[in-house]
């Protein structure tokens, strides 16, 4: 792997960790409408467990660190998926 790509990955992970700390704690538009219209309880009945509920990594005690870690993990997951798709579609054998 080229050093340039390693640097880009490191920068992406750092940005994901730092920018996630600036995310708003206010609910998004869909969540606000669900609360206003009174069906938020139904919306919260989700049959699956999530890796990072409310964009916070649950195993870390510090909320600030948990949010940054969620940004880093999310960035890494997206990078891995995109990298895998790229390899599958454009890999020259």
C-alpha positions as CSV (number, residue, x, y, z in Angstrom):
1,X,0.0,0.0,0.0
2,X,1.3,3.4,-0.9
3,X,2.3,5.8,1.9
4,X,0.0,8.4,0.5
5,X,-3.0,6.2,1.2
6,X,-1.8,5.4,4.7
7,X,-1.6,9.2,5.4
8,X,-5.1,9.7,4.0
9,X,-6.5,7.0,6.2
10,X,-4.9,8.4,9.3
11,X,-6.1,11.9,8.4
12,X,-9.7,10.6,7.8
13,X,-9.7,8.8,11.1
14,X,-8.5,11.9,12.9
15,X,-11.0,14.1,11.2
16,X,-13.8,11.6,11.9
17,X,-12.8,11.6,15.6
18,X,-12.6,15.3,15.9
19,X,-15.6,16.3,13.8
20,X,-17.8,13.9,15.6
21,X,-17.2,16.0,18.8
22,X,-18.9,18.9,17.0
23,X,-22.1,17.0,16.2
24,X,-25.3,18.5,17.6
25,X,-27.0,16.8,20.5
26,X,-30.4,18.1,19.4
27,X,-32.6,15.5,17.7
28,X,-32.7,15.4,13.9
29,X,-35.8,16.4,12.0
30,X,-37.4,12.9,11.8
31,X,-36.9,12.4,15.5
32,X,-38.4,15.8,16.3
33,X,-41.5,15.0,14.1
34,X,-41.9,11.7,15.8
35,X,-41.9,13.4,19.2
36,X,-44.2,16.2,18.1
37,X,-46.7,13.7,16.6
38,X,-46.5,11.3,19.5
39,X,-45.2,8.1,17.9
40,X,-41.6,8.3,19.2
41,X,-42.1,5.2,21.4
42,X,-43.1,3.2,18.4
43,X,-40.1,4.5,16.4
44,X,-37.8,3.4,19.3
45,X,-39.0,-0.2,19.1
46,X,-36.2,-1.5,17.0
47,X,-35.7,-5.2,16.7
48,X,-31.9,-5.1,16.4
49,X,-29.2,-3.9,18.7
50,X,-27.0,-1.2,17.3
51,X,-23.2,-0.9,17.5
52,X,-23.2,2.7,18.5
53,X,-26.6,3.9,19.8
54,X,-27.0,7.7,19.6
55,X,-23.5,7.8,17.9
56,X,-21.7,7.0,21.2
57,X,-19.5,4.0,21.6
58,X,-21.1,2.3,24.6
59,X,-18.1,0.6,26.3
60,X,-16.2,3.9,27.1
61,X,-17.1,5.8,30.3
62,X,-16.2,9.3,29.1
63,X,-19.0,10.6,26.8
64,X,-16.5,12.8,24.9
65,X,-14.1,9.9,24.3
66,X,-17.1,7.6,23.4
67,X,-18.3,10.1,20.8
68,X,-14.8,10.5,19.3
69,X,-14.4,6.8,19.2
70,X,-17.8,6.4,17.5
71,X,-16.6,8.8,14.8
72,X,-13.4,6.9,14.3
73,X,-15.1,3.5,14.1
74,X,-17.8,4.9,11.8
75,X,-15.1,6.4,9.5
76,X,-13.2,3.1,9.5
77,X,-16.3,1.1,8.7
78,X,-17.2,3.3,5.8
79,X,-13.7,3.3,4.5
80,X,-13.5,-0.5,4.7
81,X,-16.8,-0.9,2.8
82,X,-15.9,1.6,0.1
83,X,-12.4,0.0,-0.2
84,X,-13.9,-3.5,-0.5
85,X,-16.4,-2.4,-3.2
86,X,-13.6,-0.6,-5.1
87,X,-11.4,-3.8,-5.0
88,X,-14.3,-6.0,-6.0
89,X,-15.3,-3.8,-9.0
90,X,-12.0,-2.5,-10.2
91,X,-9.4,-5.0,-9.2
92,X,-7.2,-6.0,-12.1
93,X,-6.1,-9.6,-11.9
